[in-house]
Amino acid sequence: MKQFSGFYIFASVLLNQLCITTGSDAATAPGDIIIGGLFPIHESIDGPIYRDVICQIVSHRFHLPRLVQSLMMVHAVEEVNRRGELGNLTLGYRIVDSCSDVTTSLRNTLSFMRLNSGAEQPSPPVLAAVGAYYSEISIAVTRQLNLENIPLISYGSTCGQLSDKTRFPSFMRTVPEDDHQVRAIIHILKSHNWTWVGLVATDSEAGRYAVERLRKHAKNNKICFAFTSILPEALVDDSLDDCINETVKSITEKKHVKVIVSFAKAYHMMYLFGRLLKDPRGRGKVWVASDNWSESAEVLANHTLSDVGKVFGLTLKSGNTARFRQYLTNLDVNPGHHHNNTFLYKYLMRRMERKPNDTANKELMRMIYPSLVNVEMAVRAIAQAVADLCVNRDCRTTQRLLPLELRKALRKATFQMDGKSYRFDSRGDLNTGYDVVLWKQTSLTFLDTNYMVAHYHIQNKNLTFIPGKTLQDFKNVISRCSNSCSPGYMKYSAPEQPDCCYECHKCPMEYYSNTTDLSQTHHSSKCHPYIYHEILLAFAALGVVLTFIVGIIFLAHWNTPVVRSSVGPICLLLLFSLISTFVSVPLFGGEPKPWQCQARQVFFGLSFTLSVSCVMVKSFKIIMAFEFDPSIQRVLKKLYQPYIIIAFCLLGQVIICALWLALKSPKPNWKKSLNNKERLFICNETSFVAFGAMLSYIGLLALICFGIAFKGRKLPQSYNDAKFITFSMLIYFICWIIFGPVYLNVTGKYLPAVEMVVILLSAYGILFCQFITKCYIILFKQKANTQSAFRRDVRNFTSGGNIGENDGHFVSSSLDLEGIENPALYVEKNKNFVDNIP
C-alpha cells in the first residue's frame, strides 16, 4: 500500500508540473484558519490536451448538485464566523474541483500542502479538508494529505476500507460505511421476497467493496445475483461502451430479473439508461439505488420515471436544511460579486446568458437534498475541535495550530447540531443511519427524489417502514429465479445451480409439507413425516401431563393408606422415571442429528431401567410385608435396601450405554429405501449387539419383577399391587416381543414410529396399572382409603375367609396361609407391624 500511495503522489507531482486545469477554478475566503474543500463539481475530464507544449486537463459535465454541496460548506463556514463561535478567530476556506477523477484530485489538493510548506505565505495554512465525495478519491487524497497529518473529513465516501485507521489515520467521515448500506439493501430485498436480482457497480475500491459485502450478506439471506456487471470507473475508458452493452444484454435477456441493485455512479447510470431504455424489455424494472445516485434525478436525462420503472434510493441520514434554504434564497446572483468563487461565477454567467430574466435562486434550491447536512457536520466538527484547542492559547499569532493537533482533537471532539450531539467513533465514522426514498414523478417537469418511505437504524440493524406509506405498488413485482413450491412439494436444487434456482418435486410417499418453499438439497428432504409422528408426540405430551397430575394427587394425599401402601418415596422416583421415558419419545422423531441419535436410545434405556427397578423394589416390599415366616422375613429385611438396589440396577445399564457410545456410537446416515426410489436420512444404531444388550438388560429386570409380582398376586386387595405389576410387565413383554421382528423387517422411515409406539405403550402400561387405579380410589372411593378398611382386609386375609365385594373396588379371593397355625392371632400380636404396612 505504501508503494501504491507513493505512486499516486509521484504521479500527482509530475502532472502538476506538466498539466494545468482550465482556469484553475477555486472558491476561496480568507481567515485565521483555512479549511480545504474537495467537491466533484464536474463529473468527468477530457485530456490531456496539448496546446503550445502546455498540457491542459479540460473538465466536463458540470454537476449543479455538487456545486450546491460546496455552497453548503461556504454557508457553514460563514455561520461559524457570524456566530463568533471561535472568539476572535475566523475560518476561511479553499475549495477545489475533483472532477470525479483521482489524478485531478491529487493535483488540485496539492495546493493545500503547498500552503503548509510556506510557498504561498503569508496565507494561513490549511489545517483540515472536507471531502471527497467518492471513496476512491478519498483513498488517494487522504494518503497524500497524511504526509503532513492533515485530517480529511468526507461527507460521502462510504467504502469500508477507509475505517482502517492503520492505513488511513487522517481520514474521518460524517457518514457510515457501506456495510450498513448493504445491510439496508438486503432488508429491502427480503421484505419484498426478491431473491433473484441483478447487480451493477463500478470498478473502484468502493464498488468492489460493496459487491463483496453484498455477496456475503445475500448468501446469508438466500438471495442470489443473476448477473454482476462491473463498469469501468473512468468515462473515457475505451471499454466502457462494451461493458454497458453487455450490461444491457444481461438485463434484457434475464427475464426473471425484475430488480437490479446499483452501486454505479450517476453518470454511469445516465449512459446505462440511455442505452437500456431503447429496448422495451429494459423498461419497467425496479432499481435499488445506492447513495451514489439515489438523489441524482438527472440520470433520467430525456426519459421519465415511468420509462425506467421504480427507484428505491438509499440516502444518507437527512437533517434540517432550513437555514441553508434561506441562505440560497438571499444569495446574490450577480456574477460580478463572486469572483472569489469561480464555480459559482461561471454558473451564474452561463445562466444569465441562457435565461436572462430568470433568477438562479430557485434552481439552486431545487438541488437541496436532506443529506447535504453531512457537509455542514464536517465543518462543525472542525470548528469544535479548533474551539477545544484554542480555549487557553493564542491560536491566531504565537501558538498556531498544527494539523496533527487538530487531527487528535477531532477524534475526541463532541459537536452540536440541531440540538443533537455527535462524536466520531473509534474508526472515525459517524453512524447516523440511512433513509430509504422512493422516487415519485410529481409532474412532467419535476421528479421528487426525497419521498421517504423507511429508515434504517444502524444500532439495531433494523429497517422500519414509515406508517401510512405502504408500498402497494410492489406487491405484484416478482423477482425470483423459480416459482414458489406449493404445499406438498419440496425445493430441489441441482449442485451446479444457485440456491435460488430450483425445481419443485412432490414429497415422497408418507411425507408431506404444509408450507410453501420447503427447502431441500439434492441429498436431503425437508418434507415432514405424515401426521402419525405428530400424534405420537401428542401422546407423549399427554403422558407427561398425566404423570404430573398423578404426582400432585399423591403429594396432596401423602399420609393416606393408599399412598403409603404404594411405597411413597419410591413412587415419586417412579413417576420421575416415567416422565423421562415420555420425554425421550420426541428424540425418535424429526430430522436425525448426531447428538440426537446418540441420546435417544441412551435416554430411553436409562429412564425405563429406572422405572422397572422402582417397580421391582415395590414388588419386593409388598411380598416382604406379608411374609409371616419370621426367619424368612429377617433375611428379606436384611436384603431390602431399596435405593441401593435401584442404583445397582441402573449402574448396569449405565455401563452398557457408556460402552456403546464409546466403542460404536449411533450416528445418522443415508440409506436407500427397499424400492430404491428415495434416500432416507435415518439414525443408524451402528451396533445391534449393544442395542440388543440394552433392551435385554431391561427385559431381565422386568422378568425378575414379573416373577416376584406373580408370587404375591393373591395378597389382600388393599395392598395388592402385585397383580397390577404383573399386568404391566405382561404389556411390556408383549410389546417388545412384537417389536423385535417388526424392527428387523420394517422399512427405515417407519422405524422411529414403531419404537415410539412401543415405548409409549410400555410407559402407559406402568402409569395406568400402578397409579390410575389408586387415583380412582383416592378421588372417588375415599371410604376405602382409610386405615380401618386396610386393617379389615388384612384380618380377612389372615383368617382365611372369603371376601365379598368391598366398596365397589377390585376384590381378591381368600387364601390359605401355610406354615402358620393361627395367622389372625399372629397379626393381632403384630398389630403395630400391620398398622405400619407400607
Secondary structure, 3 states (H helix, E strand, C coil): CHHHHHHHHHHHHHHHHHEEEHHHCCEEECCCEEEEEEECCEEEEEEEEEECCEEEEEEEEECHHHHHHHHHHHHHHHHHHHHCCCCCCCEEEEEEECCCCHHHHHHHHHHHHHHHHCCCCCCCCEEEEECCCCHHHHHHHHHHHHHHCCCEEECCCCCHHHHCCCCCCCEEECCCCHHHHHHHHHHHHHHCCCCEEEEEEECCHHHHHHHHHHHHHHHHCCCEEEEEEEECCCCCCCCHHHHHHHHHHHHHHCCCCCEEEECCCHHHHHHHHHHHCCCHHHCCEEEEECCCCCCCHHHHCCCCHHHHEEEEEEEECCCCCHHHHHHHHCCCCCHHHCCCEHHHHHHHHHHHHHCCCCCCHHHHHCCCCHHHHHHHHHHHHHHHHHHHHCCCCCCCCCCCCCHHHHHHHHHHCEEEECCEEEECCCCCCCCCCEEEEECEECCCCCEECCCEEEEEECCCCEEEECCCCCCHHHCCCCCCCCCCCCCCEEEECCCCCCCCCCEEEECCCCEECCCCCCCCCCCCCCCEECCHHHHHHHHHHHHHHHHHHHHHHHHHCCCCHHHHHCCHHHHHHHHHHHHHHHHHHHHHCCCCCHHHHHHHHHHHHHHHHHHHHHHHHHHHHHHHHCCCCHHHHHHHHHHCCHHHHHHHHHHHHHHHHHHHHHHCCCEEEEEECCCCCCEEEEEECCCHHHHHHHHHHHHHHHHHHHHHHHHCCCCCHHHCCHHHHHHHHHHHHHHHHHHHHHHHHCCHHHHHHHHHHHHHHHHHHHHHHHHHHHHHHHHHCHHHCCHHHHHHHHHHHHHCCCCCCECCECCCCCCCCCCCCCHHHHHHHCHHHHHCCC
